[in-house]
Amino acid sequence: MQVDDKLGLYAAFKSKDTRFDGRFFVGVSSTGIYCRPVCHARMPKIENCTFYPTAAEAEQAGYRPCLLCRPELAPGRSVADAKSTLANRAARLLEEHSGSGLSVEELAVKLGCTDRHLRRVFSEEFRVSPVRYLQTCRLLLAKSLLTDSDLSVVDVTMVSGFGSLRRFNDAFKSHYRLSPTEFRKQAALGGAVSGDVTLSLGYRSPYQWEKLLAFLAFRAIPGVEVVRDGEYLRTVRLMGGNGAELTGWIRVCNKPAKNMLAVTVSSSLLPALPQVLARIRHLFDLRCDPDAISDVLTAMNEVKPGLFTPGLRLPGCFDSFEMCVRAVLGQQVTVKAASTLAARMAATFGTTIETGIEGLGLIFPSPETIIALPGDISDQLGPIGVTSARSKTILSLAHAFVDRTIDFGQSAVPEVEIARLCELPGIGSWTAHYIAMRSMGWPDAFLETDYGVKKVFEGLKPKEILERSQAWRPWRSYATINIWNSL
């Protein structure tokens, strides 16, 4: 559905169908606000509606966000929505680094292109400039903090990346015709508690929360992660915009009636809040378009009835190095044994942290910590049960992170980085594709040599299984998760 299909988009808006949430926004000329397609305010006339693919374009046209449906809570664009991979990668980096001073020139360097080319491609895809998109990310984050927290306006200014109170006030008044203080009063804040902040992140239904949580619980590293009472909790270490190390914790729970995840972030992590939220979106696959995936993967049921479950998400990761080490430790041992080894690494080489949460008190060691260990790496990791070969693999991974010879992030080109991963000692095709699937968020990884995959395709050789999987592109990572879930 294109944004120039006014009749079709108006019908979708009228239906309040959650499948369209985040796909487009509706500017209403009679009120001067823009809404999500699921907004339950009084339905405007079609002649008063203009449709926009992004919130940034609606704001550029002069519309203010609706206080009822809150556009900042809409789920993000999925991979299937983006015509340009480069523009999509740039948008995710802008969202993640909206709290820092990342410039378009620096962004272009990260993406391996000129800033002129990036501006052109980005404007063609999103119909706004990267700078305008970044401004909207900051404004919507600030709006969410003003509504859902009792942070001071000065703190909101810094957390959302404006840098100066004057710049924040000017931008907020220009876009929303209210000062931040006036907006907070109009939003009728109530019940907020000092310190830790709880925000909401939207998703598209169906969303198999329990199955995703079970996947994470089975692989949780004791002391670092806790899954209980329907919630996911973990410790966090990040670098703030000024280069200072930040530590803290997060808690995530599901609010299915609202198609939202409630995310609580310890106050110590607020200087890196955009990074935290971006990683949570990745970990819980909040950009996923389950209908687009169902259109392709329903055919999996021809292999085995019930093999495909609509709404099953692709588990990402919060800390790429931690996940990569966990993947290496899991080579040729059980999932439980790998968790035990990872817990030993955290207890021996990690950092203790006071969270006030039972069972949550360790931060997994950083790649810099592993590199700084004295002597032979095997002598360090061997006593906790890690083989010599895997110790060397972990050290190679640590160097790849620190030297940035491999891009493990969501802006990576997976096919390129998989080839680089396979050059490291102890990294084969299965491990490289698994890392691409969970760390880089690649939706089309496939593990044809995996034990579980071969079990479902009993009697077929890996090459034949790989050939069969071609029909499931570009969602073969989701196909793999569905196969594992069926077992």
C-alpha positions as CSV (number, residue, x, y, z in Angstrom):
1,M,0.0,0.0,0.0
2,Q,1.5,3.3,-1.1
3,V,1.2,6.6,0.7
4,D,-0.5,8.1,-2.4
5,D,-3.2,5.5,-2.2
6,K,-5.5,7.8,-0.2
7,L,-8.7,5.8,-0.4
8,G,-6.9,2.6,0.7
9,L,-5.0,4.3,3.5
10,Y,-8.1,6.0,4.7
11,A,-9.9,2.6,4.8
12,A,-7.0,1.2,6.8
13,F,-7.1,4.2,9.2
14,K,-10.8,3.7,9.6
15,S,-10.4,0.0,10.4
16,K,-8.0,0.6,13.3
17,D,-6.2,-2.6,12.2
18,T,-3.0,-3.0,14.2
19,R,-1.2,-4.5,11.2
20,F,-0.9,-1.0,9.8
21,D,0.6,0.5,13.0
22,G,3.9,2.2,12.2
23,R,3.5,1.7,8.5
24,F,2.1,5.2,8.0
25,F,1.0,8.3,9.9
26,V,-2.0,10.5,9.3
27,G,-1.8,14.3,9.4
28,V,-5.2,15.9,10.1
29,S,-5.4,19.4,8.8
30,S,-8.5,20.3,10.9
31,T,-6.6,19.8,14.1
32,G,-3.0,20.2,13.1
33,I,-1.9,16.9,14.7
34,Y,-0.8,13.6,13.2
35,C,-1.8,10.1,14.4
36,R,-1.1,6.5,14.2
37,P,-3.6,4.4,12.1
38,V,-4.8,2.8,15.3
39,C,-5.8,6.1,16.9
40,H,-9.3,6.0,18.5
41,A,-9.9,9.8,18.4
42,R,-12.9,11.0,16.4
43,M,-12.5,9.9,12.8
44,P,-11.6,12.9,10.6
45,K,-13.0,13.4,7.1
46,I,-10.9,12.0,4.3
47,E,-10.4,15.5,2.8
48,N,-8.7,16.5,6.0
49,C,-6.2,13.6,5.9
50,T,-2.7,13.5,4.5
51,F,-0.7,10.3,4.8
52,Y,3.0,10.1,5.5
53,P,5.4,7.1,5.6
54,T,7.3,8.4,8.7
55,A,6.7,10.5,11.7
56,A,9.6,12.7,10.6
57,E,7.8,13.6,7.4
58,A,4.6,14.4,9.2
59,E,6.5,16.7,11.6
60,Q,8.3,18.3,8.6
61,A,4.8,19.1,7.2
62,G,4.1,21.0,10.4
63,Y,1.9,18.5,12.3
64,R,2.2,17.9,16.1
65,P,2.0,14.3,17.6
66,C,-1.3,13.2,18.9
67,L,-1.5,13.0,22.7
68,L,-4.0,10.2,22.6
69,C,-2.3,7.6,20.3
70,R,1.3,8.9,20.9
71,P,3.1,8.3,17.6
72,E,6.4,7.8,19.5
73,L,5.0,4.4,20.7
74,A,4.4,3.1,17.1
75,P,6.5,0.0,16.1
76,G,9.4,0.8,13.8
77,R,9.7,-0.1,10.1
78,S,10.6,-3.7,9.4
79,V,13.2,-4.8,6.9
80,A,10.4,-5.6,4.4
81,D,9.3,-1.9,4.5
82,A,12.7,-0.5,3.3
83,K,13.5,-0.3,-0.4
84,S,17.0,0.8,0.4
85,T,19.2,-1.2,2.7
86,L,21.6,1.7,3.1
87,A,18.8,4.1,4.1
88,N,17.4,1.5,6.5
89,R,20.8,0.9,8.1
90,A,21.3,4.7,8.4
91,A,17.9,5.2,10.1
92,R,18.7,2.5,12.7
93,L,22.0,4.1,13.5
94,L,20.4,7.6,13.8
95,E,17.9,6.2,16.3
96,E,20.5,4.4,18.3
97,H,22.8,7.4,18.5
98,S,20.2,10.1,18.7
99,G,21.5,10.9,22.2
100,S,25.0,11.6,21.0
101,G,26.5,14.1,18.7
102,L,26.8,11.8,15.7
103,S,27.0,13.8,12.5
104,V,25.9,12.8,9.0
105,E,29.5,12.8,7.9
106,E,30.4,10.4,10.7
107,L,27.4,8.3,9.9
108,A,28.5,8.0,6.3
109,V,31.9,6.9,7.3
110,K,30.4,4.1,9.5
111,L,28.3,3.0,6.5
112,G,31.2,3.2,4.0
113,C,29.8,5.8,1.6
114,T,30.0,9.6,1.0
115,D,27.7,11.9,3.0
116,R,26.4,13.2,-0.3
117,H,25.3,9.8,-1.4
118,L,23.8,9.0,2.0
119,R,21.8,12.2,2.0
120,R,20.4,11.4,-1.5
121,V,19.5,7.8,-0.8
122,F,18.0,8.7,2.6
123,S,15.9,11.5,1.2
124,E,14.6,9.2,-1.6
125,E,13.6,6.5,0.9
126,F,12.2,8.6,3.8
127,R,11.4,11.8,2.0
128,V,13.2,13.8,4.7
129,S,16.9,14.5,5.3
130,P,19.0,12.5,7.8
131,V,19.2,15.7,9.9
132,R,15.5,16.1,10.0
133,Y,15.0,12.4,10.8
134,L,17.5,12.7,13.7
135,Q,15.7,15.7,15.0
136,T,12.4,13.8,15.1
137,C,14.0,10.9,16.9
138,R,15.2,13.3,19.6
139,L,11.9,15.1,19.9
140,L,9.8,11.9,20.1
141,L,12.2,10.5,22.8
142,A,11.9,13.8,24.7
143,K,8.1,13.7,24.4
144,S,8.0,10.2,25.8
145,L,10.3,11.1,28.7
146,L,8.2,14.2,29.5
147,T,5.0,12.0,29.5
148,D,6.2,8.9,31.2
149,S,8.9,10.1,33.7
150,D,9.5,12.8,36.2
151,L,13.0,13.6,34.9
152,S,13.7,17.3,35.0
153,V,13.5,19.2,31.7
154,V,17.3,19.7,31.9
155,D,17.8,15.9,32.2
156,V,15.4,15.3,29.3
157,T,17.4,17.7,27.3
158,M,20.6,15.8,27.8
159,V,19.2,12.3,27.5
160,S,17.4,13.0,24.2
161,G,20.6,14.5,22.7
162,F,19.9,18.2,22.3
163,G,22.9,19.3,24.3
164,S,21.6,22.6,25.4
165,L,18.4,23.7,27.1
166,R,17.9,26.6,24.7
167,R,18.2,24.4,21.6
168,F,15.7,21.9,23.1
169,N,13.2,24.6,24.1
170,D,13.4,26.2,20.6
171,A,13.0,22.9,18.8
172,F,10.2,21.8,21.0
173,K,8.3,25.1,20.7
174,S,8.8,25.2,17.0
175,H,7.4,21.7,16.4
176,Y,4.8,21.4,19.1
177,R,3.9,25.0,19.8
178,L,4.4,24.4,23.5
179,S,7.3,24.6,25.8
180,P,8.5,21.3,27.3
181,T,7.1,22.4,30.7
182,E,3.7,23.4,29.2
183,F,3.6,20.1,27.3
184,R,4.2,18.1,30.5
185,K,1.3,19.9,32.2
186,Q,-1.0,19.2,29.2
187,A,0.1,15.5,29.1
188,A,-1.2,15.2,32.7
189,L,1.7,13.3,34.2
190,G,0.7,11.2,37.1
191,G,2.2,8.3,39.1
192,A,5.8,8.7,38.0
193,V,8.5,7.7,40.5
194,S,11.9,9.3,40.8
195,G,15.0,7.5,39.7
196,D,14.4,4.6,37.3
197,V,12.4,5.3,34.2
198,T,9.7,3.1,32.6
199,L,8.9,3.6,28.9
200,S,6.8,1.8,26.3
201,L,7.9,0.2,23.0
202,G,5.3,-0.9,20.5
203,Y,5.2,-4.1,18.4
204,R,2.9,-5.6,15.7
205,S,0.8,-8.5,16.7
206,P,0.7,-11.5,16.8
207,Y,3.7,-11.6,19.2
208,Q,4.8,-14.9,20.7
209,W,6.2,-13.4,23.9
210,E,6.2,-16.6,26.0
211,K,8.1,-18.5,23.3
212,L,10.7,-15.7,22.9
213,L,11.1,-15.5,26.7
214,A,11.5,-19.3,26.9
215,F,14.3,-19.1,24.3
216,L,16.1,-16.4,26.3
217,A,15.5,-18.2,29.6
218,F,17.0,-21.4,28.3
219,R,20.2,-19.5,27.3
220,A,20.3,-17.0,30.2
221,I,23.7,-16.5,31.9
222,P,23.2,-16.8,35.7
223,G,24.1,-13.5,37.4
224,V,23.9,-11.6,34.2
225,E,20.3,-12.4,33.1
226,V,17.2,-13.4,34.9
227,V,13.9,-14.6,33.5
228,R,11.0,-15.0,36.0
229,D,7.4,-14.1,36.5
230,G,7.0,-13.3,32.8
231,E,9.8,-10.7,32.8
232,Y,13.3,-10.4,31.4
233,L,16.0,-8.7,33.5
234,R,19.7,-8.2,32.8
235,T,22.7,-6.1,33.7
236,V,24.1,-3.6,31.3
237,R,27.4,-1.9,30.5
238,L,27.5,0.8,27.8
239,M,29.7,3.7,26.9
240,G,28.1,7.1,27.3
241,G,28.4,9.9,24.8
242,N,31.3,11.4,26.7
243,G,33.2,8.1,26.6
244,A,32.4,7.3,30.3
245,E,31.4,3.7,31.1
246,L,27.9,3.3,32.4
247,T,26.5,0.3,34.2
248,G,23.0,-0.6,35.4
249,W,20.1,-2.9,34.7
250,I,16.9,-3.2,32.6
251,R,13.6,-5.0,33.1
252,V,11.2,-5.8,30.3
253,C,7.7,-7.2,30.5
254,N,4.8,-7.6,28.0
255,K,1.6,-5.6,27.9
256,P,-0.3,-7.6,25.3
257,A,-3.6,-5.6,25.6
258,K,-1.7,-2.5,24.3
259,N,0.8,-4.3,22.0
260,M,3.6,-2.8,24.0
261,L,6.6,-3.8,26.0
262,A,7.1,-1.9,29.3
263,V,10.8,-1.2,29.7
264,T,12.3,-0.1,33.0
265,V,15.8,1.4,32.8
266,S,17.9,2.1,35.9
267,S,18.6,5.8,36.3
268,S,22.4,5.2,35.9
269,L,21.8,4.3,32.2
270,L,19.8,7.4,31.3
271,P,22.8,9.1,29.6
272,A,22.8,6.2,27.1
273,L,19.0,5.8,26.9
274,P,18.7,5.8,23.0
275,Q,21.3,3.0,22.9
276,V,19.5,1.0,25.5
277,L,16.2,1.3,23.7
278,A,17.7,0.5,20.3
279,R,19.2,-2.7,21.8
280,I,16.0,-3.7,23.4
281,R,14.2,-3.3,20.1
282,H,16.8,-5.5,18.5
283,L,16.7,-8.1,21.3
284,F,13.0,-8.5,21.2
285,D,12.6,-8.0,17.4
286,L,10.1,-5.2,17.8
287,R,10.4,-4.1,14.1
288,C,9.2,-7.4,12.9
289,D,6.3,-7.5,10.4
290,P,4.7,-10.9,11.2
291,D,2.2,-10.8,8.3
292,A,5.0,-10.4,5.7
293,I,6.8,-13.4,7.3
294,S,3.6,-15.5,7.5
295,D,3.0,-14.9,3.7
296,V,6.2,-16.7,3.0
297,L,6.7,-19.2,5.9
298,T,3.2,-20.7,6.0
299,A,4.6,-23.0,3.3
300,M,6.7,-24.6,6.0
301,N,3.7,-26.5,7.2
302,E,4.0,-28.6,4.0
303,V,7.2,-30.0,5.4
304,K,5.6,-30.8,8.8
305,P,2.1,-29.8,10.0
306,G,2.3,-27.0,12.5
307,L,6.0,-26.3,11.8
308,F,5.3,-22.6,11.4
309,T,3.9,-20.5,14.3
310,P,2.7,-17.0,13.3
311,G,4.2,-14.2,15.4
312,L,7.3,-16.1,16.5
313,R,10.1,-13.6,16.8
314,L,13.8,-13.7,16.0
315,P,15.7,-13.3,19.3
316,G,18.4,-10.7,18.9
317,C,20.9,-9.8,21.6
318,F,21.7,-6.9,23.9
319,D,25.5,-7.4,24.1
320,S,27.0,-8.7,20.9
321,F,30.3,-9.8,22.4
322,E,28.5,-11.7,25.2
323,M,26.3,-13.4,22.7
324,C,29.3,-14.3,20.4
325,V,31.2,-15.8,23.3
326,R,28.1,-17.7,24.4
327,A,27.8,-19.1,20.9
328,V,31.5,-20.3,20.9
329,L,31.1,-21.9,24.3
330,G,28.1,-23.7,23.0
331,Q,29.9,-25.5,20.2
332,Q,29.5,-29.2,20.6
333,V,28.1,-29.0,24.1
334,T,24.6,-28.7,25.5
335,V,22.9,-25.3,25.9
336,K,22.9,-25.8,29.7
337,A,26.7,-26.6,29.7
338,A,27.4,-23.4,27.7
339,S,25.4,-21.3,30.2
340,T,27.4,-22.8,33.0
341,L,30.7,-21.9,31.3
342,A,29.4,-18.4,30.5
343,A,28.4,-17.9,34.1
344,R,31.9,-19.0,35.2
345,M,33.4,-16.4,32.8
346,A,31.2,-13.7,34.2
347,A,32.0,-14.6,37.8
348,T,35.8,-14.9,37.2
349,F,36.4,-12.1,34.8
350,G,33.3,-9.9,34.9
351,T,32.3,-7.0,37.1
352,T,30.1,-7.1,40.1
353,I,27.2,-4.7,40.3
354,E,24.6,-3.8,43.0
355,T,21.1,-4.0,41.4
356,G,18.9,-4.8,44.4
357,I,17.5,-7.6,42.2
358,E,17.9,-11.2,43.4
359,G,20.1,-13.2,41.1
360,L,21.3,-10.2,39.1
361,G,24.8,-8.9,40.1
362,L,27.3,-9.6,37.4
363,I,28.3,-7.9,34.2
364,F,29.8,-10.1,31.5
365,P,33.5,-9.3,30.7
366,S,34.2,-6.9,27.9
367,P,36.4,-7.7,24.9
368,E,39.0,-5.3,26.4
369,T,39.0,-7.3,29.6
370,I,39.7,-10.5,27.8
371,I,42.5,-9.0,25.7
372,A,44.1,-7.6,28.9
373,L,44.3,-11.0,30.6
374,P,48.0,-11.8,31.3
375,G,49.8,-14.8,29.8
376,D,48.4,-17.4,27.5
377,I,44.6,-17.1,27.1
378,S,44.3,-20.9,27.6
379,D,45.9,-20.6,31.0
380,Q,43.2,-18.1,32.0
381,L,40.1,-19.8,30.6
382,G,41.3,-23.3,30.9
383,P,40.7,-23.5,34.7
384,I,37.0,-22.7,34.3
385,G,36.5,-25.5,31.8
386,V,37.0,-23.7,28.4
387,T,39.1,-25.7,25.9
388,S,42.3,-24.3,24.5
389,A,40.8,-24.1,21.0
390,R,37.8,-22.2,22.1
391,S,39.9,-19.9,24.4
392,K,41.8,-18.9,21.3
393,T,38.6,-18.3,19.4
394,I,37.2,-16.1,22.1
395,L,40.5,-14.0,22.1
396,S,40.3,-13.6,18.3
397,L,36.7,-12.4,18.7
398,A,37.7,-10.0,21.4
399,H,40.4,-8.5,19.0
400,A,37.8,-8.3,16.2
401,F,35.5,-6.2,18.5
402,V,38.3,-3.9,19.8
403,D,40.0,-3.5,16.4
404,R,36.6,-3.2,14.6
405,T,37.8,-5.5,11.8
406,I,34.3,-7.1,11.9
407,D,31.0,-5.2,12.2
408,F,28.7,-7.1,14.6
409,G,26.0,-4.4,14.6
410,Q,22.7,-4.0,12.8
411,S,24.3,-1.7,10.2
412,A,26.5,-4.6,9.0
413,V,26.4,-6.2,5.6
414,P,25.9,-9.8,6.8
415,E,27.3,-11.6,3.8
416,V,30.6,-9.6,4.1
417,E,30.9,-10.1,7.8
418,I,30.1,-13.8,7.7
419,A,33.1,-14.3,5.4
420,R,35.3,-12.3,7.8
421,L,34.0,-14.3,10.8
422,C,34.9,-17.6,9.0
423,E,38.5,-16.4,8.8
424,L,38.8,-16.5,12.6
425,P,40.1,-19.7,14.2
426,G,37.3,-21.9,15.4
427,I,34.5,-20.1,13.6
428,G,32.7,-22.2,11.0
429,S,29.7,-21.6,8.9
430,W,27.2,-22.5,11.6
431,T,28.6,-20.2,14.2
432,A,29.1,-17.3,11.7
433,H,25.5,-17.6,10.5
434,Y,24.2,-17.8,14.0
435,I,26.1,-14.6,15.0
436,A,24.7,-12.9,11.9
437,M,21.2,-14.0,12.8
438,R,21.3,-12.8,16.4
439,S,23.9,-10.1,16.5
440,M,23.4,-8.4,13.1
441,G,19.6,-9.1,13.0
442,W,20.0,-10.8,9.6
443,P,16.5,-12.2,8.7
444,D,17.8,-14.6,6.0
445,A,20.5,-16.8,7.8
446,F,20.0,-20.5,7.5
447,L,21.8,-23.3,9.4
448,E,21.4,-26.3,7.1
449,T,24.0,-28.3,9.1
450,D,22.2,-27.7,12.4
451,Y,21.2,-30.9,14.3
452,G,17.6,-29.7,14.8
453,V,17.2,-28.6,11.2
454,K,18.5,-31.9,9.9
455,K,16.1,-33.7,12.3
456,V,13.1,-32.0,10.7
457,F,14.5,-32.8,7.2
458,E,15.4,-36.4,8.0
459,G,16.9,-38.3,5.1
460,L,18.1,-35.1,3.2
461,K,21.7,-34.0,2.9
462,P,22.6,-30.4,4.1
463,K,22.9,-29.3,0.4
464,E,19.4,-30.6,-0.3
465,I,18.1,-28.9,2.8
466,L,19.7,-25.6,1.8
467,E,18.0,-25.9,-1.6
468,R,14.6,-26.5,0.0
469,S,15.1,-23.4,2.1
470,Q,15.3,-21.1,-0.9
471,A,11.5,-20.9,-0.9
472,W,11.6,-19.3,2.5
473,R,13.8,-16.3,1.6
474,P,14.2,-13.6,2.8
475,W,13.0,-15.0,6.2
476,R,15.1,-18.1,6.7
477,S,16.3,-17.0,10.2
478,Y,12.6,-17.0,11.2
479,A,12.3,-20.5,9.6
480,T,15.2,-21.7,11.7
481,I,13.7,-20.4,14.9
482,N,10.4,-22.0,14.0
483,I,12.2,-25.4,13.4
484,W,13.9,-25.1,16.8
485,N,10.7,-24.2,18.5
486,S,9.0,-27.3,17.0
487,L,11.5,-29.5,18.7
